[in-house]
Amino acid sequence: MTGDDRPPASAPSWATVIATTIRLWWQRHFGRSWPGRAAGKRARLVALLLALLAVSATAAGFALSQPSTTSGRPAQADGSPAAGLTAASASRQQAAAWVASQVGHDVIVACDPLMCGALQQHGFPAACLAPIELGAGDPLGSGIVVSTAAVRSQLGPRLTSVYAPQVIASFGTGQSLVQVLVTAPGGAAAYKASEIADIGARKAGGADLLHNGNINVSRAAISELNGGQVDTRLLITLAALAHRYPLDIRGFSDAGPGSAPGTPLRSVAVSTASAADLSGMLGFLRAQQAPLLAQTAESRAGQTTVLQIQFTAPSPLGLLS
């Protein structure tokens, strides 16, 4: 075996390093060899001091190499205060963007001051924001409550048991959780009763559309219509359009991320046979008044023009009754 083929020497132990350091220091300051008995107590004290310093440095190096702990457990980067603030800010921005694009800009939104500021930054009108300040009363009078940690702390369990029982969108988890809730002017119990009645009416309206010979419906859309999952404004609009034009219902969407079961789908993608029919449909839709005035957008799917019809949140209850 040549010198180049020899395996690398293993690193010396800390005991060897400490002993060598002390010996070299002594030789540099007191001569070429270790002291004999005549060197006296001073030499032994100096050597002892150096050994203690070396051991302390070794212990410090070992401690720095170990994972940081808190209360006997490894520290988690995700659990740090900075990480918590970052997560809360991200959830707040996501919720603000969703509310600004999905909630009607004539709806009063109750929110904590930070959330209200984020909503303004995303274009929601300041005149429709109702800040929930410390010590303030309830959010009744609003159509939407944006539930953050500050709002939950302020209102406690009354937030969902009394004021705003329905989640229509949710962002984040834990302390960073932000939920968009629909308020219940008559209380949570009355809202739930109205919701049950509205689902029944939506099922009946969906069944009527499925029996309309002027409408072709995709498999997924059939299930959603039968299940009462479609917003009543869409059901009324589709029935009116099908009275004049043949419709191909491609699918429903826009229940909101993390929404509660029963939250209506507020958007539908449809296509029709001709450009003239499409133009007529757009004219009809743009002539409507609230609450039946929808947002529209066009896109292409191959040779077919797809029309997206969408209503803003929250979905009103009781229109079909």
Secondary structure, DSSP 8 states (H G I E B T S, - for coil): --GGGS-------HHHHHHHHHHHHHHHHH-SS---GGG-HHHHHHHHHHHHHHHHHHHHHHHHHS--EETTEE--GGGSHHHHHHHHHHHHHHHHHHHHHHB-TTS-EEE-HHHHHHHHHTT--GGGEEE--TT----TT-SEEEE-HHHHHHHTTHIIIII--EEEEEE--GGG-EEEEE--TT-HHHHHHHHHHHHHHHHHHHHHHHT-TTEEE-HHHHHHHHTT-B-HHHHHHHHHHHTTS-EEEEEEE---TT--TT--B-EEEEE-S-HHHHHHHHHHHHT--TTS--EEEEEEETTEEEEEEE--BS--SSS--
